[in-house]
């Protein structure tokens, strides 16, 4: 019996000959997809202990996500959540928004200058529905 469906491979790979790791989408399987890639910038102002930003999305559920950031020197990259030199980072998902937080890792420590972090938030979903 013939199988019908849709397969999409990485650029430069034949969808009929490619191994599974080169297939971006296969309608026969539940495939995780990047729903949205959102650039962000967060500034922790001088004399504060942290900052939270909220990235809105239109999904009616709390989606799976991944978040990467780097400091203004572009020399340090961080997977969120993680620990930077002066900050703990965290993020959480709710229906309608994902919050990203950078906060002081030492009680009583306040930012001695403005700290700027930028990065990308990847919001995922499974399937096309």
Backbone as XML, in Angstrom:
<?xml version="1.0"?>
<chain id="A" units="angstrom">
  <residue number="1" name="UNK">
    <atom name="N" x="0.843" y="-1.183" z="0.000"/>
    <atom name="CA" x="0.000" y="0.000" z="0.000"/>
    <atom name="C" x="0.885" y="1.243" z="0.000"/>
  </residue>
  <residue number="2" name="UNK">
    <atom name="N" x="0.540" y="2.228" z="-0.806"/>
    <atom name="CA" x="1.297" y="3.469" z="-0.867"/>
    <atom name="C" x="0.994" y="4.351" z="0.337"/>
  </residue>
  <residue number="3" name="UNK">
    <atom name="N" x="2.026" y="5.031" z="0.791"/>
    <atom name="CA" x="1.856" y="6.005" z="1.871"/>
    <atom name="C" x="1.736" y="7.383" z="1.244"/>
  </residue>
  <residue number="4" name="UNK">
    <atom name="N" x="0.799" y="8.167" z="1.737"/>
    <atom name="CA" x="0.613" y="9.525" z="1.246"/>
    <atom name="C" x="0.864" y="10.498" z="2.387"/>
  </residue>
  <residue number="5" name="UNK">
    <atom name="N" x="1.398" y="11.637" z="2.061"/>
    <atom name="CA" x="1.648" y="12.648" z="3.071"/>
    <atom name="C" x="2.644" y="13.662" z="2.555"/>
  </residue>
  <residue number="6" name="UNK">
    <atom name="N" x="3.163" y="14.436" z="3.492"/>
    <atom name="CA" x="4.107" y="15.493" z="3.150"/>
    <atom name="C" x="5.374" y="15.286" z="3.966"/>
  </residue>
  <residue number="7" name="UNK">
    <atom name="N" x="6.520" y="15.414" z="3.285"/>
    <atom name="CA" x="7.813" y="15.423" z="3.952"/>
    <atom name="C" x="8.592" y="16.622" z="3.428"/>
  </residue>
  <residue number="8" name="UNK">
    <atom name="N" x="9.278" y="17.295" z="4.327"/>
    <atom name="CA" x="10.118" y="18.436" z="3.955"/>
    <atom name="C" x="11.497" y="18.175" z="4.534"/>
  </residue>
  <residue number="9" name="UNK">
    <atom name="N" x="12.516" y="18.240" z="3.676"/>
    <atom name="CA" x="13.886" y="17.997" z="4.132"/>
    <atom name="C" x="14.644" y="19.311" z="4.243"/>
  </residue>
  <residue number="10" name="UNK">
    <atom name="N" x="15.800" y="19.245" z="4.894"/>
    <atom name="CA" x="16.703" y="20.392" z="4.941"/>
    <atom name="C" x="17.123" y="20.760" z="3.530"/>
  </residue>
  <residue number="11" name="UNK">
    <atom name="N" x="17.449" y="22.016" z="3.325"/>
    <atom name="CA" x="17.904" y="22.496" z="2.023"/>
    <atom name="C" x="19.128" y="21.688" z="1.575"/>
  </residue>
  <residue number="12" name="UNK">
    <atom name="N" x="19.081" y="21.223" z="0.330"/>
    <atom name="CA" x="20.205" y="20.483" z="-0.226"/>
    <atom name="C" x="20.125" y="18.978" z="-0.025"/>
  </residue>
  <residue number="13" name="UNK">
    <atom name="N" x="19.070" y="18.486" z="0.618"/>
    <atom name="CA" x="18.912" y="17.054" z="0.855"/>
    <atom name="C" x="17.666" y="16.552" z="0.138"/>
  </residue>
  <residue number="14" name="UNK">
    <atom name="N" x="17.790" y="15.400" z="-0.514"/>
    <atom name="CA" x="16.667" y="14.775" z="-1.216"/>
    <atom name="C" x="15.726" y="14.176" z="-0.182"/>
  </residue>
  <residue number="15" name="UNK">
    <atom name="N" x="14.485" y="14.607" z="-0.180"/>
    <atom name="CA" x="13.517" y="14.157" z="0.818"/>
    <atom name="C" x="13.278" y="12.651" z="0.731"/>
  </residue>
  <residue number="16" name="UNK">
    <atom name="N" x="13.459" y="12.062" z="-0.446"/>
    <atom name="CA" x="13.232" y="10.613" z="-0.620"/>
    <atom name="C" x="14.393" y="9.786" z="-0.079"/>
  </residue>
  <residue number="17" name="UNK">
    <atom name="N" x="15.581" y="10.373" z="-0.009"/>
    <atom name="CA" x="16.780" y="9.629" z="0.379"/>
    <atom name="C" x="17.324" y="10.018" z="1.760"/>
  </residue>
  <residue number="18" name="UNK">
    <atom name="N" x="16.810" y="11.076" z="2.346"/>
    <atom name="CA" x="17.384" y="11.611" z="3.579"/>
    <atom name="C" x="17.028" y="10.776" z="4.793"/>
  </residue>
  <residue number="19" name="UNK">
    <atom name="N" x="17.953" y="10.720" z="5.736"/>
    <atom name="CA" x="17.715" y="10.091" z="7.036"/>
    <atom name="C" x="16.791" y="11.006" z="7.838"/>
  </residue>
  <residue number="20" name="UNK">
    <atom name="N" x="16.178" y="10.467" z="8.879"/>
    <atom name="CA" x="15.216" y="11.224" z="9.684"/>
    <atom name="C" x="15.757" y="12.541" z="10.208"/>
  </residue>
  <residue number="21" name="UNK">
    <atom name="N" x="17.042" y="12.610" z="10.587"/>
    <atom name="CA" x="17.572" y="13.850" z="11.157"/>
    <atom name="C" x="17.675" y="14.974" z="10.129"/>
  </residue>
  <residue number="22" name="UNK">
    <atom name="N" x="17.546" y="14.669" z="8.855"/>
    <atom name="CA" x="17.556" y="15.694" z="7.808"/>
    <atom name="C" x="16.142" y="16.081" z="7.371"/>
  </residue>
  <residue number="23" name="UNK">
    <atom name="N" x="15.125" y="15.451" z="7.968"/>
    <atom name="CA" x="13.729" y="15.756" z="7.643"/>
    <atom name="C" x="13.215" y="16.795" z="8.633"/>
  </residue>
  <residue number="24" name="UNK">
    <atom name="N" x="12.766" y="17.939" z="8.103"/>
    <atom name="CA" x="12.232" y="19.004" z="8.958"/>
    <atom name="C" x="10.794" y="18.742" z="9.365"/>
  </residue>
  <residue number="25" name="UNK">
    <atom name="N" x="10.022" y="18.142" z="8.458"/>
    <atom name="CA" x="8.609" y="17.879" z="8.732"/>
    <atom name="C" x="8.212" y="16.590" z="8.053"/>
  </residue>
  <residue number="26" name="UNK">
    <atom name="N" x="7.443" y="15.775" z="8.766"/>
    <atom name="CA" x="6.904" y="14.529" z="8.237"/>
    <atom name="C" x="5.471" y="14.415" z="8.739"/>
  </residue>
  <residue number="27" name="UNK">
    <atom name="N" x="4.494" y="14.458" z="7.837"/>
    <atom name="CA" x="3.089" y="14.461" z="8.246"/>
    <atom name="C" x="2.659" y="13.138" z="8.889"/>
  </residue>
  <residue number="28" name="UNK">
    <atom name="N" x="3.484" y="12.084" z="8.769"/>
    <atom name="CA" x="3.155" y="10.814" z="9.422"/>
    <atom name="C" x="3.489" y="10.837" z="10.913"/>
  </residue>
  <residue number="29" name="UNK">
    <atom name="N" x="4.275" y="11.780" z="11.345"/>
    <atom name="CA" x="4.712" y="11.850" z="12.741"/>
    <atom name="C" x="4.373" y="13.216" z="13.337"/>
  </residue>
  <residue number="30" name="UNK">
    <atom name="N" x="4.194" y="13.230" z="14.653"/>
    <atom name="CA" x="4.066" y="14.513" z="15.346"/>
    <atom name="C" x="5.457" y="15.123" z="15.416"/>
  </residue>
  <residue number="31" name="UNK">
    <atom name="N" x="5.666" y="16.193" z="14.704"/>
    <atom name="CA" x="6.969" y="16.822" z="14.602"/>
    <atom name="C" x="6.930" y="18.158" z="15.328"/>
  </residue>
  <residue number="32" name="UNK">
    <atom name="N" x="7.908" y="18.391" z="16.180"/>
    <atom name="CA" x="7.969" y="19.693" z="16.846"/>
    <atom name="C" x="8.384" y="20.732" z="15.800"/>
  </residue>
  <residue number="33" name="UNK">
    <atom name="N" x="7.725" y="21.852" z="15.833"/>
    <atom name="CA" x="7.980" y="22.912" z="14.858"/>
    <atom name="C" x="8.229" y="24.220" z="15.577"/>
  </residue>
  <residue number="34" name="UNK">
    <atom name="N" x="9.062" y="25.049" z="14.957"/>
    <atom name="CA" x="9.224" y="26.406" z="15.466"/>
    <atom name="C" x="8.004" y="27.193" z="15.003"/>
  </residue>
  <residue number="35" name="UNK">
    <atom name="N" x="7.210" y="27.613" z="15.960"/>
    <atom name="CA" x="6.008" y="28.394" z="15.660"/>
    <atom name="C" x="6.381" y="29.854" z="15.407"/>
  </residue>
  <residue number="36" name="UNK">
    <atom name="N" x="7.314" y="30.342" z="16.230"/>
    <atom name="CA" x="7.699" y="31.743" z="16.118"/>
    <atom name="C" x="9.102" y="31.932" z="16.684"/>
  </residue>
  <residue number="37" name="UNK">
    <atom name="N" x="9.922" y="32.735" z="16.019"/>
    <atom name="CA" x="11.237" y="33.132" z="16.517"/>
    <atom name="C" x="11.152" y="34.623" z="16.818"/>
  </residue>
  <residue number="38" name="UNK">
    <atom name="N" x="11.347" y="34.982" z="18.080"/>
    <atom name="CA" x="11.141" y="36.361" z="18.517"/>
    <atom name="C" x="12.437" y="36.935" z="19.074"/>
  </residue>
  <residue number="39" name="UNK">
    <atom name="N" x="12.992" y="37.970" z="18.437"/>
    <atom name="CA" x="14.162" y="38.615" z="19.038"/>
    <atom name="C" x="13.723" y="39.421" z="20.267"/>
  </residue>
  <residue number="40" name="UNK">
    <atom name="N" x="14.600" y="39.519" z="21.251"/>
    <atom name="CA" x="14.267" y="40.328" z="22.420"/>
    <atom name="C" x="15.510" y="41.032" z="22.931"/>
  </residue>
  <residue number="41" name="UNK">
    <atom name="N" x="15.271" y="42.085" z="23.701"/>
    <atom name="CA" x="16.334" y="42.780" z="24.416"/>
    <atom name="C" x="15.799" y="43.076" z="25.807"/>
  </residue>
  <residue number="42" name="UNK">
    <atom name="N" x="16.624" y="42.834" z="26.796"/>
    <atom name="CA" x="16.234" y="43.132" z="28.167"/>
    <atom name="C" x="17.345" y="43.973" z="28.797"/>
  </residue>
  <residue number="43" name="UNK">
    <atom name="N" x="16.941" y="45.040" z="29.446"/>
    <atom name="CA" x="17.895" y="45.939" z="30.106"/>
    <atom name="C" x="17.639" y="45.867" z="31.608"/>
  </residue>
  <residue number="44" name="UNK">
    <atom name="N" x="18.682" y="45.534" z="32.351"/>
    <atom name="CA" x="18.609" y="45.593" z="33.808"/>
    <atom name="C" x="19.223" y="46.938" z="34.190"/>
  </residue>
  <residue number="45" name="UNK">
    <atom name="N" x="18.387" y="47.920" z="34.568"/>
    <atom name="CA" x="18.886" y="49.269" z="34.831"/>
    <atom name="C" x="19.783" y="49.337" z="36.071"/>
  </residue>
  <residue number="46" name="UNK">
    <atom name="N" x="20.645" y="50.324" z="36.075"/>
    <atom name="CA" x="21.513" y="50.584" z="37.217"/>
    <atom name="C" x="20.659" y="50.720" z="38.483"/>
  </residue>
  <residue number="47" name="UNK">
    <atom name="N" x="21.189" y="50.267" z="39.608"/>
    <atom name="CA" x="20.540" y="50.347" z="40.919"/>
    <atom name="C" x="19.264" y="49.516" z="41.037"/>
  </residue>
  <residue number="48" name="UNK">
    <atom name="N" x="19.120" y="48.491" z="40.199"/>
    <atom name="CA" x="17.986" y="47.569" z="40.335"/>
    <atom name="C" x="18.535" y="46.160" z="40.535"/>
  </residue>
  <residue number="49" name="UNK">
    <atom name="N" x="17.659" y="45.258" z="40.943"/>
    <atom name="CA" x="18.074" y="43.873" z="41.168"/>
    <atom name="C" x="17.634" y="42.933" z="40.055"/>
  </residue>
  <residue number="50" name="UNK">
    <atom name="N" x="16.999" y="43.454" z="39.037"/>
    <atom name="CA" x="16.581" y="42.581" z="37.950"/>
    <atom name="C" x="15.512" y="43.204" z="37.087"/>
  </residue>
  <residue number="51" name="UNK">
    <atom name="N" x="15.125" y="42.454" z="36.086"/>
    <atom name="CA" x="14.121" y="42.940" z="35.151"/>
    <atom name="C" x="13.429" y="41.735" z="34.513"/>
  </residue>
  <residue number="52" name="UNK">
    <atom name="N" x="12.152" y="41.870" z="34.263"/>
    <atom name="CA" x="11.366" y="40.847" z="33.579"/>
    <atom name="C" x="10.690" y="41.484" z="32.382"/>
  </residue>
  <residue number="53" name="UNK">
    <atom name="N" x="10.732" y="40.785" z="31.250"/>
    <atom name="CA" x="9.964" y="41.224" z="30.088"/>
    <atom name="C" x="8.975" y="40.123" z="29.736"/>
  </residue>
  <residue number="54" name="UNK">
    <atom name="N" x="7.944" y="40.510" z="29.017"/>
    <atom name="CA" x="6.919" y="39.568" z="28.605"/>
    <atom name="C" x="6.819" y="39.583" z="27.088"/>
  </residue>
  <residue number="55" name="UNK">
    <atom name="N" x="6.906" y="38.410" z="26.477"/>
    <atom name="CA" x="6.779" y="38.266" z="25.026"/>
    <atom name="C" x="5.409" y="37.647" z="24.752"/>
  </residue>
  <residue number="56" name="UNK">
    <atom name="N" x="4.550" y="38.390" z="24.091"/>
    <atom name="CA" x="3.179" y="37.938" z="23.818"/>
    <atom name="C" x="3.159" y="36.941" z="22.658"/>
  </residue>
  <residue number="57" name="UNK">
    <atom name="N" x="2.253" y="35.995" z="22.725"/>
    <atom name="CA" x="1.970" y="35.085" z="21.610"/>
    <atom name="C" x="0.465" y="34.860" z="21.575"/>
  </residue>
  <residue number="58" name="UNK">
    <atom name="N" x="-0.030" y="34.301" z="20.485"/>
    <atom name="CA" x="-1.477" y="34.143" z="20.341"/>
    <atom name="C" x="-1.936" y="32.698" z="20.532"/>
  </residue>
  <residue number="59" name="UNK">
    <atom name="N" x="-1.119" y="31.876" z="21.163"/>
    <atom name="CA" x="-1.507" y="30.488" z="21.393"/>
    <atom name="C" x="-2.359" y="30.390" z="22.659"/>
  </residue>
  <residue number="60" name="UNK">
    <atom name="N" x="-3.409" y="29.555" z="22.642"/>
    <atom name="CA" x="-4.305" y="29.464" z="23.803"/>
    <atom name="C" x="-3.779" y="28.536" z="24.896"/>
  </residue>
  <residue number="61" name="UNK">
    <atom name="N" x="-2.535" y="28.103" z="24.783"/>
    <atom name="CA" x="-1.931" y="27.213" z="25.771"/>
    <atom name="C" x="-0.526" y="27.713" z="26.080"/>
  </residue>
  <residue number="62" name="UNK">
    <atom name="N" x="0.079" y="27.175" z="27.121"/>
    <atom name="CA" x="1.445" y="27.531" z="27.497"/>
    <atom name="C" x="2.400" y="26.667" z="26.674"/>
  </residue>
  <residue number="63" name="UNK">
    <atom name="N" x="3.042" y="27.249" z="25.655"/>
    <atom name="CA" x="3.842" y="26.427" z="24.743"/>
    <atom name="C" x="5.228" y="26.092" z="25.287"/>
  </residue>
  <residue number="64" name="UNK">
    <atom name="N" x="5.814" y="25.070" z="24.702"/>
    <atom name="CA" x="7.209" y="24.745" z="24.933"/>
    <atom name="C" x="8.040" y="25.832" z="24.262"/>
  </residue>
  <residue number="65" name="UNK">
    <atom name="N" x="9.173" y="26.195" z="24.875"/>
    <atom name="CA" x="9.994" y="27.247" z="24.288"/>
    <atom name="C" x="11.449" y="27.029" z="24.656"/>
  </residue>
  <residue number="66" name="UNK">
    <atom name="N" x="12.332" y="27.693" z="23.956"/>
    <atom name="CA" x="13.756" y="27.730" z="24.278"/>
    <atom name="C" x="14.211" y="29.176" z="24.105"/>
  </residue>
  <residue number="67" name="UNK">
    <atom name="N" x="15.132" y="29.597" z="24.937"/>
    <atom name="CA" x="15.553" y="30.991" z="24.929"/>
    <atom name="C" x="17.067" y="31.062" z="25.068"/>
  </residue>
  <residue number="68" name="UNK">
    <atom name="N" x="17.714" y="31.806" z="24.204"/>
    <atom name="CA" x="19.149" y="32.047" z="24.274"/>
    <atom name="C" x="19.380" y="33.538" z="24.378"/>
  </residue>
  <residue number="69" name="UNK">
    <atom name="N" x="20.404" y="33.923" z="25.122"/>
    <atom name="CA" x="20.733" y="35.345" z="25.227"/>
    <atom name="C" x="22.239" y="35.515" z="25.231"/>
  </residue>
  <residue number="70" name="UNK">
    <atom name="N" x="22.663" y="36.752" z="25.012"/>
    <atom name="CA" x="24.076" y="37.104" z="25.129"/>
    <atom name="C" x="24.166" y="38.501" z="25.713"/>
  </residue>
  <residue number="71" name="UNK">
    <atom name="N" x="25.312" y="38.790" z="26.339"/>
    <atom name="CA" x="25.478" y="40.124" z="26.919"/>
    <atom name="C" x="25.915" y="41.110" z="25.839"/>
  </residue>
  <residue number="72" name="UNK">
    <atom name="N" x="26.021" y="42.383" z="26.247"/>
    <atom name="CA" x="26.298" y="43.434" z="25.253"/>
    <atom name="C" x="27.673" y="43.301" z="24.612"/>
  </residue>
  <residue number="73" name="UNK">
    <atom name="N" x="28.591" y="42.568" z="25.237"/>
    <atom name="CA" x="29.917" y="42.392" z="24.637"/>
    <atom name="C" x="29.900" y="41.344" z="23.531"/>
  </residue>
  <residue number="74" name="UNK">
    <atom name="N" x="28.822" y="40.584" z="23.459"/>
    <atom name="CA" x="28.644" y="39.504" z="22.467"/>
    <atom name="C" x="29.679" y="38.394" z="22.669"/>
  </residue>
  <residue number="75" name="UNK">
    <atom name="N" x="30.265" y="38.310" z="23.865"/>
    <atom name="CA" x="31.273" y="37.283" z="24.129"/>
    <atom name="C" x="30.712" y="36.129" z="24.941"/>
  </residue>
  <residue number="76" name="UNK">
    <atom name="N" x="29.589" y="36.316" z="25.606"/>
    <atom name="CA" x="28.988" y="35.272" z="26.429"/>
    <atom name="C" x="27.586" y="34.964" z="25.927"/>
  </residue>
  <residue number="77" name="UNK">
    <atom name="N" x="27.317" y="33.694" z="25.619"/>
    <atom name="CA" x="25.980" y="33.271" z="25.227"/>
    <atom name="C" x="25.423" y="32.377" z="26.321"/>
  </residue>
  <residue number="78" name="UNK">
    <atom name="N" x="24.141" y="32.528" z="26.614"/>
    <atom name="CA" x="23.501" y="31.807" z="27.702"/>
    <atom name="C" x="22.217" y="31.157" z="27.232"/>
  </residue>
  <residue number="79" name="UNK">
    <atom name="N" x="22.032" y="29.909" z="27.635"/>
    <atom name="CA" x="20.736" y="29.276" z="27.490"/>
    <atom name="C" x="19.934" y="29.689" z="28.712"/>
  </residue>
  <residue number="80" name="UNK">
    <atom name="N" x="18.729" y="30.124" z="28.521"/>
    <atom name="CA" x="17.895" y="30.539" z="29.646"/>
    <atom name="C" x="17.011" y="29.352" z="30.014"/>
  </residue>
  <residue number="81" name="UNK">
    <atom name="N" x="16.979" y="28.840" z="31.220"/>
    <atom name="CA" x="17.587" y="29.402" z="32.416"/>
    <atom name="C" x="19.068" y="29.045" z="32.531"/>
  </residue>
  <residue number="82" name="UNK">
    <atom name="N" x="19.811" y="29.923" z="33.162"/>
    <atom name="CA" x="21.223" y="29.694" z="33.439"/>
    <atom name="C" x="21.698" y="30.734" z="34.442"/>
  </residue>
  <residue number="83" name="UNK">
    <atom name="N" x="22.989" y="30.726" z="34.674"/>
    <atom name="CA" x="23.580" y="31.701" z="35.580"/>
    <atom name="C" x="24.635" y="32.465" z="34.794"/>
  </residue>
  <residue number="84" name="UNK">
    <atom name="N" x="24.524" y="33.762" z="34.750"/>
    <atom name="CA" x="25.528" y="34.598" z="34.104"/>
    <atom name="C" x="26.497" y="35.064" z="35.187"/>
  </residue>
  <residue number="85" name="UNK">
    <atom name="N" x="27.370" y="35.978" z="34.853"/>
    <atom name="CA" x="28.341" y="36.467" z="35.839"/>
    <atom name="C" x="27.644" y="37.095" z="37.045"/>
  </residue>
  <residue number="86" name="UNK">
    <atom name="N" x="26.653" y="37.924" z="36.822"/>
    <atom name="CA" x="25.970" y="38.609" z="37.924"/>
    <atom name="C" x="24.504" y="38.249" z="38.089"/>
  </residue>
  <residue number="87" name="UNK">
    <atom name="N" x="23.956" y="37.468" z="37.168"/>
    <atom name="CA" x="22.511" y="37.263" z="37.164"/>
    <atom name="C" x="22.132" y="35.796" z="37.053"/>
  </residue>
  <residue number="88" name="UNK">
    <atom name="N" x="21.005" y="35.477" z="37.640"/>
    <atom name="CA" x="20.307" y="34.233" z="37.345"/>
    <atom name="C" x="19.286" y="34.575" z="36.272"/>
  </residue>
  <residue number="89" name="UNK">
    <atom name="N" x="19.094" y="33.682" z="35.343"/>
    <atom name="CA" x="18.084" y="33.908" z="34.322"/>
    <atom name="C" x="17.018" y="32.838" z="34.449"/>
  </residue>
  <residue number="90" name="UNK">
    <atom name="N" x="15.799" y="33.200" z="34.137"/>
    <atom name="CA" x="14.711" y="32.230" z="34.159"/>
    <atom name="C" x="13.660" y="32.665" z="33.149"/>
  </residue>
  <residue number="91" name="UNK">
    <atom name="N" x="12.793" y="31.742" z="32.823"/>
    <atom name="CA" x="11.698" y="32.045" z="31.898"/>
    <atom name="C" x="10.559" y="31.080" z="32.194"/>
  </residue>
  <residue number="92" name="UNK">
    <atom name="N" x="9.353" y="31.515" z="31.952"/>
    <atom name="CA" x="8.194" y="30.667" z="32.163"/>
    <atom name="C" x="7.135" y="30.998" z="31.131"/>
  </residue>
  <residue number="93" name="UNK">
    <atom name="N" x="6.303" y="29.996" z="30.875"/>
    <atom name="CA" x="5.316" y="30.075" z="29.801"/>
    <atom name="C" x="3.906" y="30.023" z="30.365"/>
  </residue>
  <residue number="94" name="UNK">
    <atom name="N" x="3.035" y="30.852" z="29.806"/>
    <atom name="CA" x="1.616" y="30.845" z="30.152"/>
    <atom name="C" x="0.829" y="30.982" z="28.856"/>
  </residue>
  <residue number="95" name="UNK">
    <atom name="N" x="-0.478" y="30.691" z="28.873"/>
    <atom name="CA" x="-1.265" y="30.976" z="27.675"/>
    <atom name="C" x="-1.189" y="32.477" z="27.375"/>
  </residue>
  <residue number="96" name="UNK">
    <atom name="N" x="-0.768" y="32.828" z="26.191"/>
    <atom name="CA" x="-0.728" y="34.229" z="25.788"/>
    <atom name="C" x="0.602" y="34.934" z="25.940"/>
  </residue>
  <residue number="97" name="UNK">
    <atom name="N" x="1.539" y="34.402" z="26.759"/>
    <atom name="CA" x="2.806" y="35.119" z="26.953"/>
    <atom name="C" x="3.885" y="34.204" z="27.532"/>
  </residue>
  <residue number="98" name="UNK">
    <atom name="N" x="5.123" y="34.590" z="27.263"/>
    <atom name="CA" x="6.286" y="33.957" z="27.882"/>
    <atom name="C" x="7.063" y="35.072" z="28.570"/>
  </residue>
  <residue number="99" name="UNK">
    <atom name="N" x="7.410" y="34.858" z="29.830"/>
    <atom name="CA" x="8.156" y="35.850" z="30.599"/>
    <atom name="C" x="9.613" y="35.437" z="30.692"/>
  </residue>
  <residue number="100" name="UNK">
    <atom name="N" x="10.509" y="36.404" z="30.545"/>
    <atom name="CA" x="11.946" y="36.180" z="30.651"/>
    <atom name="C" x="12.456" y="37.098" z="31.753"/>
  </residue>
  <residue number="101" name="UNK">
    <atom name="N" x="13.230" y="36.537" z="32.689"/>
    <atom name="CA" x="13.688" y="37.299" z="33.846"/>
    <atom name="C" x="15.198" y="37.183" z="34.015"/>
  </residue>
  <residue number="102" name="UNK">
    <atom name="N" x="15.828" y="38.298" z="34.286"/>
    <atom name="CA" x="17.220" y="38.352" z="34.717"/>
    <atom name="C" x="17.199" y="38.989" z="36.098"/>
  </residue>
  <residue number="103" name="UNK">
    <atom name="N" x="17.707" y="38.286" z="37.115"/>
    <atom name="CA" x="17.687" y="38.848" z="38.460"/>
    <atom name="C" x="19.020" y="38.611" z="39.159"/>
  </residue>
  <residue number="104" name="UNK">
    <atom name="N" x="19.298" y="39.441" z="40.144"/>
    <atom name="CA" x="20.556" y="39.412" z="40.884"/>
    <atom name="C" x="20.768" y="38.046" z="41.522"/>
  </residue>
  <residue number="105" name="UNK">
    <atom name="N" x="21.988" y="37.542" z="41.443"/>
    <atom name="CA" x="22.277" y="36.259" z="42.082"/>
    <atom name="C" x="22.761" y="36.414" z="43.515"/>
  </residue>
  <residue number="106" name="UNK">
    <atom name="N" x="22.973" y="37.638" z="43.964"/>
    <atom name="CA" x="23.423" y="37.871" z="45.335"/>
    <atom name="C" x="22.418" y="38.765" z="46.054"/>
  </residue>
  <residue number="107" name="UNK">
    <atom name="N" x="21.918" y="38.330" z="47.216"/>
    <atom name="CA" x="20.988" y="39.179" z="47.972"/>
    <atom name="C" x="21.638" y="40.534" z="48.286"/>
  </residue>
  <residue number="108" name="UNK">
    <atom name="N" x="20.902" y="41.578" z="48.056"/>
    <atom name="CA" x="21.405" y="42.914" z="48.346"/>
    <atom name="C" x="22.291" y="43.511" z="47.260"/>
  </residue>
  <residue number="109" name="UNK">
    <atom name="N" x="22.555" y="42.751" z="46.189"/>
    <atom name="CA" x="23.369" y="43.276" z="45.098"/>
    <atom name="C" x="22.474" y="44.034" z="44.125"/>
  </residue>
  <residue number="110" name="UNK">
    <atom name="N" x="22.918" y="45.227" z="43.762"/>
    <atom name="CA" x="22.198" y="46.040" z="42.784"/>
    <atom name="C" x="23.114" y="46.281" z="41.599"/>
  </residue>
  <residue number="111" name="UNK">
    <atom name="N" x="22.529" y="46.384" z="40.415"/>
    <atom name="CA" x="23.326" y="46.591" z="39.201"/>
    <atom name="C" x="24.154" y="47.857" z="39.330"/>
  </residue>
  <residue number="112" name="UNK">
    <atom name="N" x="25.440" y="47.742" z="39.052"/>
    <atom name="CA" x="26.338" y="48.894" z="39.146"/>
    <atom name="C" x="26.355" y="49.703" z="37.852"/>
  </residue>
  <residue number="113" name="UNK">
    <atom name="N" x="25.646" y="49.219" z="36.852"/>
    <atom name="CA" x="25.503" y="49.905" z="35.559"/>
    <atom name="C" x="24.311" y="49.276" z="34.854"/>
  </residue>
  <residue number="114" name="UNK">
    <atom name="N" x="23.935" y="49.805" z="33.709"/>
    <atom name="CA" x="22.898" y="49.160" z="32.906"/>
    <atom name="C" x="23.484" y="47.914" z="32.253"/>
  </residue>
  <residue number="115" name="UNK">
    <atom name="N" x="22.829" y="46.780" z="32.440"/>
    <atom name="CA" x="23.227" y="45.531" z="31.779"/>
    <atom name="C" x="22.224" y="45.258" z="30.672"/>
  </residue>
  <residue number="116" name="UNK">
    <atom name="N" x="22.725" y="45.015" z="29.478"/>
    <atom name="CA" x="21.861" y="44.786" z="28.318"/>
    <atom name="C" x="22.085" y="43.366" z="27.813"/>
  </residue>
  <residue number="117" name="UNK">
    <atom name="N" x="21.003" y="42.629" z="27.692"/>
    <atom name="CA" x="21.043" y="41.279" z="27.145"/>
    <atom name="C" x="20.109" y="41.228" z="25.944"/>
  </residue>
  <residue number="118" name="UNK">
    <atom name="N" x="20.530" y="40.547" z="24.906"/>
    <atom name="CA" x="19.658" y="40.354" z="23.749"/>
    <atom name="C" x="19.697" y="38.889" z="23.373"/>
  </residue>
  <residue number="119" name="UNK">
    <atom name="N" x="18.707" y="38.459" z="22.632"/>
    <atom name="CA" x="18.680" y="37.060" z="22.249"/>
    <atom name="C" x="17.452" y="36.725" z="21.439"/>
  </residue>
  <residue number="120" name="UNK">
    <atom name="N" x="17.191" y="35.437" z="21.363"/>
    <atom name="CA" x="16.038" y="34.941" z="20.621"/>
    <atom name="C" x="15.247" y="33.984" z="21.481"/>
  </residue>
  <residue number="121" name="UNK">
    <atom name="N" x="13.950" y="34.107" z="21.379"/>
    <atom name="CA" x="13.013" y="33.209" z="22.019"/>
    <atom name="C" x="12.387" y="32.380" z="20.900"/>
  </residue>
  <residue number="122" name="UNK">
    <atom name="N" x="12.513" y="31.070" z="20.995"/>
    <atom name="CA" x="11.896" y="30.167" z="20.022"/>
    <atom name="C" x="10.678" y="29.545" z="20.671"/>
  </residue>
  <residue number="123" name="UNK">
    <atom name="N" x="9.509" y="29.727" z="20.079"/>
    <atom name="CA" x="8.272" y="29.152" z="20.581"/>
    <atom name="C" x="7.945" y="27.965" z="19.675"/>
  </residue>
  <residue number="124" name="UNK">
    <atom name="N" x="7.694" y="26.799" z="20.313"/>
    <atom name="CA" x="7.436" y="25.570" z="19.566"/>
    <atom name="C" x="5.984" y="25.142" z="19.679"/>
  </residue>
  <residue number="125" name="UNK">
    <atom name="N" x="5.562" y="24.334" z="18.717"/>
    <atom name="CA" x="4.287" y="23.627" z="18.817"/>
    <atom name="C" x="4.441" y="22.324" z="18.050"/>
  </residue>
  <residue number="126" name="UNK">
    <atom name="N" x="3.536" y="21.405" z="18.288"/>
    <atom name="CA" x="3.575" y="20.110" z="17.609"/>
    <atom name="C" x="2.450" y="20.064" z="16.597"/>
  </residue>
  <residue number="127" name="UNK">
    <atom name="N" x="2.759" y="19.605" z="15.383"/>
    <atom name="CA" x="1.744" y="19.455" z="14.341"/>
    <atom name="C" x="1.351" y="20.760" z="13.709"/>
  </residue>
  <residue number="128" name="UNK">
    <atom name="N" x="0.486" y="20.684" z="12.745"/>
    <atom name="CA" x="0.055" y="21.876" z="12.009"/>
    <atom name="C" x="-1.270" y="22.433" z="12.498"/>
  </residue>
  <residue number="129" name="UNK">
    <atom name="N" x="-1.930" y="21.751" z="13.411"/>
    <atom name="CA" x="-3.259" y="22.231" z="13.831"/>
    <atom name="C" x="-3.137" y="23.326" z="14.865"/>
  </residue>
</chain>
